[in-house]
Amino acid sequence: MPLSVAFQMDHISTVSIAGDTTFALALEAQRRGHQLWHYTPDRLSQRGDRAIAALEEMSVRDEAGDHYTLGAPVKTDLSELDVVLLRQDPPFDMHYITTTHILERVHPQTLVVNDPAWVRNSPEKIFVTEFADLMPDTLITRDASEVDAFRKDHGDIIVKPLYGNGGAGIFHLLEADRNLAALLELFTQTFREPFIVQRYLKEVRGGDKRIILIEGEPVGAINRVPAEHDSRSNMHVGGRAEPSELTEREREICARIGPALRERGFTLVGIDVIGGLLTEINVTSPTGVREVQKFGGADIAGLFWDAVEERRTRT
């Protein structure tokens, strides 16, 4: 049965369709005959206990430069829809968090994917610490003396914003680097939140693996290799994607975290693994679906909609 599906996302005009997972999900939904609607988070409102948004009917085409058509906006009570996909990119700030509170007004009668309450309660760089034995040594703090002691213990370190995304604001500091104090001053002036410090993993030069899980089960992976003069493997800052299979260790990691993902209602998740260590669990708007298929892997968009349709029959 066709579903009415709203995509809460960054404006579709801004996406790069060659590697955009939200666009891949929209293509597959349209192929299945579902009715697509589009809105940006700033068009989401709460009136009383109702969640409403100015929706634009959407059609999509896999044609760069001409990839979408939007209709006129129609103010709609989201309880009238079957599914809402929570797909805007971070930053995971109070604006993002507020949208999860509003979407709770309609979930699960209208199925929100991923579950908005658990998205709010599972920031990617904090949720992962529930599996500390699978991670590199990690510190979350605003205390410069703690960072200094951590570097004395571990030598090279990575410093990054706790709620950042896409490789923004990630710094690799060598053991003898004299810029740590200045960097921490910049971070404390820029961010109100603590920041995250991790032991540098030299294995990142061989790649940072993105593994995609549907309903807690691994369904595909790509390896993201950083550019020669960069520590970051994110593809939009110059990382190179290459095909990859899961190792036994990576399957062990997926098996460990899978039950927690299912308990939290996370249909689509992307985890990051470097040298057999888990660094992030991405639940907000995980990516990598088109890259996996490009290298001959699973049709993850199809598996996603199989899972959503199954969930919808149970609500």
ABEGO torsion letter per residue (X at the ends): XBBBBBBBBBBAAABBAAABAAAAAAAAAAAAGBBBBBBBAAABBBBEABBBBBBBBBBBBBBBGBABBBBBBBBBBAAABABBBBABBOBBBAAAAAAAAAAAAAOAABBBOBBAAAAAABBAAAAAAABAAABBBBBBBABAAAAAAAAAAAEBBBBBBAABBGGBGBBBBBAABAAAAAAAAAAAAABABBBBBBBBBAAAAAEBBBBBBBGGBBAEBBBBBBBAABABABAAAGBBBBBBBBBAAAAAAAAAAAAAAAAAGBABBBBBBBGGBBABBBAABBBGAAAAAAAGBBBAAAAAAAAAAAAAAAX
